[in-house]
């Protein structure tokens, strides 16, 4: 599944200008300034069974200025768009936190109120602009904190500060290549010689496998999102899948680890508006599973009691149509709920530290996947 084309950084500025001109024309014409965007409500988030990811439906909503309930949000949205336009034109980048501080100023000398008081106000408006203009925040020169590490037989061509840098991801030692939040603009993946991609939930397991050099022996790209996958990691995985590489996920055997898999596979409710760009429906899950307890007897001594929060989250996952349609996943979730037990991927180091290597190799070789 290739991602649908969206705006790139070079034309995101012009899209903001078109939005601004439309608002100015409304004012000059004596009309109520407005802009239209797709609704990001729960009722407008759909699972596209044909494509295999979550996306927004066709319901739209109109934001207007001359509306008491919307005027402040409208003003704030225009302020965010204006700053982003400035960043793009100056070719300067900042974080979503940096944008908040750029807009944390008073509305006027006699007005005891700021444009924004909390970052929780500005973040959703960035998403509004992404949806309305069909751009990604990275194309607006907005970044997030780096999260995730990679090692493997591939090179990254990174154009930074006018200089083109070649990064060999097979020669990054114990630290690996730190994945940036924007893996599209001025970033190119070349000389990719790996056979597949393995995503492991925890950094500790990534370090274990990296030390063993398993990715070298079996020629794959080893990635850890270090917990829930960021947008940058999800986009990176999508791009590698577009190159024809199979993608396998390895997480804890609990609702939280399994949901990391599902957000990579189908996208997430929060990011349904860019589902095609960040979802990888081709991904397959190799473990850890509750059914591993039947195959590996030692794991029965390694289980942990699931908390009420764990069990509630598992039940919520059963209510998601894109998960409940899989009888294999229903069986895993119901077994966890019934037994009130869970497993960490680290438990596979119980017999010996390198047992986890054998586990991964056997699962992939024997195609013991969950859909």
CORWO-V712825 format. One line per field, one symbol per residue. burial: 1 if it has 9 or more other C-alpha atoms within 8 Angstrom, else 0. A space follows every 10 residues. Layout:
burial->???
//
This chain:
burial->0000001110 0110111011 0011011000 0111111110 0001111100 0111111000 0011100001 1101111111 1111101100 0011110011 0011011000 0001110010 1110111111 1111111111 1110001111 1111111110 0000100111 0100011111 1010111110 0001111111 1110111011 0001110011 1111110011 0111111101 1100111111 1111111111 1111111100 0111111111 1111111111 0110000110 0110010001 1011101100 0011010011 0110111001 1111101111 0000111011 0011000010 0
//
